[in-house]
Amino acid sequence: MSARDLRLALSSALPAEGVRTAFGFLAHRMVEKLPPRPEETAESTPPPSPLPLIACDGPGEEHLFRPHESWVTTWGPAIVSSNAPTGPT
């Protein structure tokens, strides 16, 4: 459902006598005007579990991080600091 569809569903055919509370009106519209929720399927797989915390191989004090991929062994800021110039150029 697009933002435009949602806006139309919530704002079309407003009551002539007005609205007492915005909260109640919105709750009513969300129940009455929006399409039903999709049914849960038995075949749906649970999301993958996060990778375990590992020690960073980069410079500096030892610290743990959770990699975004299994092959990553260095935390982002450690990579940047290890590539920084170390002396006068």
ZALUM-247130 format. One record per residue: residue in three letters; x, y, z of N, C-alpha, C, O in turn. Coordinates in steps of 0.001 Angstrom, whole numbers. Layout:
// residues N
ATOM  residuo     n_c1     n_c2     n_c3    ca_c1    ca_c2    ca_c3     c_c1     c_c2     c_c3     o_c1     o_c2     o_c3
ATOM      ALA        X        Y        Z        X        Y        Z        X        Y        Z        X        Y        Z
...
END
This chain:
// residues 89
ATOM  residuo     n_c1     n_c2     n_c3    ca_c1    ca_c2    ca_c3     c_c1     c_c2     c_c3     o_c1     o_c2     o_c3
ATOM      MET      849    -1165        0        0        0        0      900     1235        0     1824     1345      806
ATOM      SER      622     2135     -891     1431     3341     -990      964     4383       33     -111     4256      620
ATOM      ALA     1783     5402      231     1421     6484     1145      171     7193      640     -666     7617     1437
ATOM      ARG       41     7325     -671    -1141     7981    -1252    -2406     7189     -944    -3427     7768     -573
ATOM      ASP    -2343     5851    -1097    -3492     5001     -795    -3890     5105      675    -5075     5173     1001
ATOM      LEU    -2905     5117     1545    -3174     5238     2978    -3832     6578     3281    -4810     6636     4025
ATOM      ARG    -3306     7646     2713    -3869     8982     2931    -5319     9042     2452    -6175     9600     3139
ATOM      LEU    -5599     8471     1279    -6973     8466      764    -7905     7641     1647    -9041     8045     1897
ATOM      ALA    -7432     6486     2121    -8265     5635     2971    -8604     6328     4283    -9709     6164     4801
ATOM      LEU    -7676     7091     4820    -7906     7732     6110    -8661     9047     6005    -9309     9463     6965
ATOM      SER    -8589     9713     4848    -9194    11050     4760   -10426    11134     3867   -11022    12207     3768
ATOM      SER   -10832    10056     3217   -12013    10117     2351   -13289     9985     3183   -13302     9328     4224
ATOM      ALA   -14350    10615     2708   -15672    10539     3344   -15616    10915     4824   -16054    10154     5687
ATOM      LEU   -15074    12091     5099   -15021    12569     6483   -16432    12854     6986   -17284    13267     6199
ATOM      PRO   -16706    12643     8286   -18050    12888     8814   -18399    14379     8766   -17555    15227     9056
ATOM      ALA   -19657    14697     8395   -20106    16083     8269   -20119    16794     9615   -19880    18000     9673
ATOM      GLU   -20393    16068    10701   -20459    16691    12026   -19089    16860    12672   -19002    17354    13796
ATOM      GLY   -18049    16472    12008   -16705    16629    12542   -16240    15406    13315   -16895    14365    13319
ATOM      VAL   -15121    15553    13952   -14490    14464    14679   -14295    14899    16128   -13808    16001    16380
ATOM      ARG   -14671    14046    17087   -14494    14396    18506   -13028    14328    18915   -12500    15278    19493
ATOM      THR   -12373    13220    18621   -10956    13096    18948   -10216    12508    17757   -10700    11583    17105
ATOM      ALA    -9063    13045    17488    -8262    12551    16373    -7836    11111    16615    -7800    10306    15685
ATOM      PHE    -7513    10786    17867    -7072     9433    18196    -8169     8416    17899    -7916     7401    17249
ATOM      GLY    -9379     8682    18370   -10488     7761    18146   -10838     7638    16680   -11122     6544    16192
ATOM      PHE   -10819     8767    15971   -11121     8751    14546   -10094     7927    13779   -10453     7111    12931
ATOM      LEU    -8820     8143    14079    -7764     7398    13399    -7866     5913    13702    -7723     5089    12798
ATOM      ALA    -8111     5556    14957    -8240     4141    15327    -9397     3494    14570    -9265     2377    14070
ATOM      HIS   -10536     4196    14483   -11688     3665    13760   -11360     3472    12279   -11676     2433    11701
ATOM      ARG   -10731     4466    11672   -10384     4364    10252    -9382     3239     9993    -9480     2534     8990
ATOM      MET    -8424     3076    10896    -7423     2018    10706    -8091      650    10712    -7675     -242     9972
ATOM      VAL    -9122      470    11538    -9813     -817    11620   -10775     -998    10456   -10828    -2076     9863
ATOM      GLU   -11536       36    10119   -12606      -80     9129   -12160       42     7683   -12705     -640     6815
ATOM      LYS   -11186      892     7403   -10872     1212     6007    -9671      474     5431    -9588      298     4216
ATOM      LEU    -8749       43     6268    -7547     -601     5739    -7824    -2058     5394    -8698    -2680     5998
ATOM      PRO    -7094    -2609     4432    -7304    -4014     4066    -6873    -4934     5208    -6074    -4545     6059
ATOM      PRO    -7404    -6150     5220    -7029    -7093     6286    -5551    -7458     6215    -4920    -7367     5162
ATOM      ARG    -5021    -7869     7345    -3620    -8283     7397    -3431    -9568     6611    -4322   -10417     6607
ATOM      PRO    -2295    -9734     5947    -2051   -10997     5230    -1925   -12143     6227    -1417   -11973     7335
ATOM      GLU    -2389   -13286     5819    -2344   -14468     6679     -901   -14954     6846      -95   -14897     5918
ATOM      GLU     -607   -15425     8034      706   -16021     8289      783   -17350     7553     -189   -18105     7524
ATOM      THR     1922   -17636     6966     2093   -18905     6271     2995   -19809     7097     3944   -19356     7738
ATOM      ALA     2684   -21068     7066     3463   -22039     7829     4860   -22213     7240     5788   -22605     7948
ATOM      GLU     5013   -21924     5948     6301   -22114     5292     7280   -20979     5575     8453   -21077     5215
ATOM      SER     6824   -19914     6207     7734   -18784     6419     8880   -19201     7331     8676   -19869     8345
ATOM      THR    10068   -18804     6960    11252   -19163     7732    11584   -18040     8702    11410   -16867     8370
ATOM      PRO    12052   -18375     9881    12420   -17330    10833    13651   -16580    10332    14428   -17132     9553
ATOM      PRO    13842   -15339    10762    15023   -14598    10325    16292   -15271    10824    16271   -15932    11862
ATOM      PRO    17388   -15113    10108    18630   -15756    10542    19105   -15156    11861    18906   -13970    12126
ATOM      SER    19727   -15983    12674    20240   -15481    13951    21485   -14632    13687    22215   -14880    12728
ATOM      PRO    21725   -13630    14539    22891   -12766    14316    24191   -13533    14517    24242   -14523    15247
ATOM      LEU    25222   -13062    13864    26537   -13690    14016    27054   -13426    15430    26670   -12430    16044
ATOM      PRO    27914   -14295    15958    28422   -14099    17318    29401   -12928    17394    29970   -12514    16384
ATOM      LEU    29585   -12405    18597    30579   -11353    18820    31971   -11938    18625    32240   -13064    19043
ATOM      ILE    32861   -11169    17985    34240   -11605    17805    35175   -10465    18189    34772    -9302    18219
ATOM      ALA    36427   -10808    18484    37439    -9798    18801    37952    -9181    17503    38196    -9885    16523
ATOM      CYS    38113    -7865    17507    38590    -7147    16329    40071    -7420    16118    40841    -7399    17078
ATOM      ASP    40489    -7678    14870    41888    -7914    14531    42642    -6603    14284    43845    -6628    14023
ATOM      GLY    41958    -5472    14364    42573    -4183    14062    43460    -3677    15185    43586    -4321    16227
ATOM      PRO    44084    -2499    14967    44976    -1920    15972    44189    -1365    17164    42970    -1208    17102
ATOM      GLY    44909    -1074    18243    44281     -465    19417    43903    -1504    20454    44263    -2677    20363
ATOM      GLU    43159    -1024    21447    42730    -1916    22521    41791    -2987    21976    41066    -2773    21004
ATOM      GLU    41826    -4152    22636    40953    -5236    22201    39498    -4850    22446    39157    -4344    23515
ATOM      HIS    38664    -5083    21481    37236    -4836    21622    36473    -5850    20783    36990    -6392    19806
ATOM      LEU    35233    -6094    21187    34370    -7040    20485    33393    -6307    19591    33006    -5173    19874
ATOM      PHE    33003    -6949    18527    31974    -6404    17650    31239    -7549    16989    31724    -8680    16973
ATOM      ARG    30058    -7256    16438    29273    -8264    15735    29403    -7975    14236    28887    -6962    13762
ATOM      PRO    30083    -8847    13485    30289    -8586    12048    28984    -8709    11266    28081    -9452    11650
ATOM      HIS    28904    -7976    10176    27725    -8051     9312    27821    -9207     8331    26807    -9645     7787
ATOM      GLU    29019    -9700     8102    29251   -10868     7245    30223   -11782     7979    31002   -11316     8811
ATOM      SER    30186   -13076     7682    31016   -14038     8414    32509   -13864     8155    33319   -14260     8993
ATOM      TRP    32896   -13282     7019    34318   -13131     6680    34946   -11881     7286    36170   -11750     7250
ATOM      VAL    34162   -10955     7843    34681    -9697     8384    35381    -9962     9719    34817   -10609    10602
ATOM      THR    36614    -9461     9863    37357    -9660    11115    37785    -8344    11761    38355    -8348    12852
ATOM      THR    37516    -7220    11096    37945    -5914    11614    36766    -4964    11623    36009    -4888    10655
ATOM      TRP    36612    -4240    12721    35553    -3251    12887    35834    -2052    11995    37001    -1711    11803
ATOM      GLY    34819    -1396    11442    34957     -294    10503    35943      790    10910    36865     1070    10144
ATOM      PRO    35795     1434    12108    36741     2481    12500    38184     1986    12609    39113     2763    12386
ATOM      ALA    38392      713    12946    39750      176    13032    40381      117    11646    41586      326    11504
ATOM      ILE    39587     -164    10637    40095     -204     9260    40533     1190     8840    41599     1359     8247
ATOM      VAL    39713     2184     9146    40026     3566     8775    41299     4028     9468    42162     4636     8834
ATOM      SER    41431     3742    10790    42608     4191    11521    43868     3455    11093    44962     4012    11174
ATOM      SER    43735     2210    10637    44925     1491    10186    45391     1960     8810    46551     1757     8451
ATOM      ASN    44505     2580     8040    44875     3111     6718    45304     4576     6777    45721     5138     5764
ATOM      ALA    45206     5193     7938    45549     6613     8074    47065     6776     7980    47807     5888     8401
ATOM      PRO    47533     7898     7432    48982     8131     7381    49554     8195     8784    48926     8750     9686
ATOM      THR    50749     7628     8979    51333     7572    10314    52464     8565    10508    52930     8720    11638
ATOM      GLY    52915     9222     9509    54032    10152     9659    53964    11271     8642    52999    11358     7884
ATOM      PRO    54979    12134     8611    54957    13220     7638    55080    12680     6232    55732    11665     5991
ATOM      THR    54442    13374     5310    54505    12905     3917    55357    13816     3088    55527    13583     1891
END
